[in-house]
Amino acid sequence: IYGDISVYQCGGYVVDVPFRASCDAVTDTVKLLQSNNAPFYDNYATRFLAIEYFVYSVQMNTFTSVKLYNEQAACGSWISKWHIRTFAVYTNEPPVLFVLFFLFVCYYCWRFLVDWRSYYLGYPPGTRANKGKILPFILEFWNLLELANLVTFIVVFAVEISWMTKSKEAGPTFPFPDKYPQDLDYVL
């Protein structure tokens, strides 16, 4: 991990709060971390602290990745940094970019096969010596590069389809009720 002052190797004390943990278990973990008895905190040895978590917004159907970094300078002061990124959960809205990517992959496949066929048939005229041969076309550097791109596009397309399928099957489930907690009205 790169801080402002130094580079820190991965390791140290890790607290994992599972998503399906009960609210009481999460509260107990947070209270332990906030206390002076936290097993990882040492006034002398602790130089870097990273906190990472995700927040789900039901109203916007988005996740927010929150990463907080605290680094201790030699003089004893703490330097804080944060990275906050929001990303959407898969929805059933029309996937315009997905369709455009699909059309691009189809065109790219078609173009590759047309070039291969014209080479096989002896067009352009300079390739007539290779007429009826398949391997010389594949072994040319630029055709190998095109084939690698084509395979990459198809793999990415397959991964995206599998991700969309699994997202539709799973749907968000939470360890708490779907209704708004009435106890929060008193806070407002």
Secondary structure as UniProt FT lines:
FT   TURN            19..20
FT   HELIX           23..34
FT   TURN            36..37
FT   TURN            39..40
FT   TURN            43..45
FT   STRAND          48..57
FT   TURN            58..61
FT   STRAND          62..72
FT   TURN            74..75
FT   STRAND          78..88
FT   HELIX           96..121
FT   HELIX           125..130
FT   TURN            131..132
FT   HELIX           135..139
FT   HELIX           141..170
FT   HELIX           182..186
//
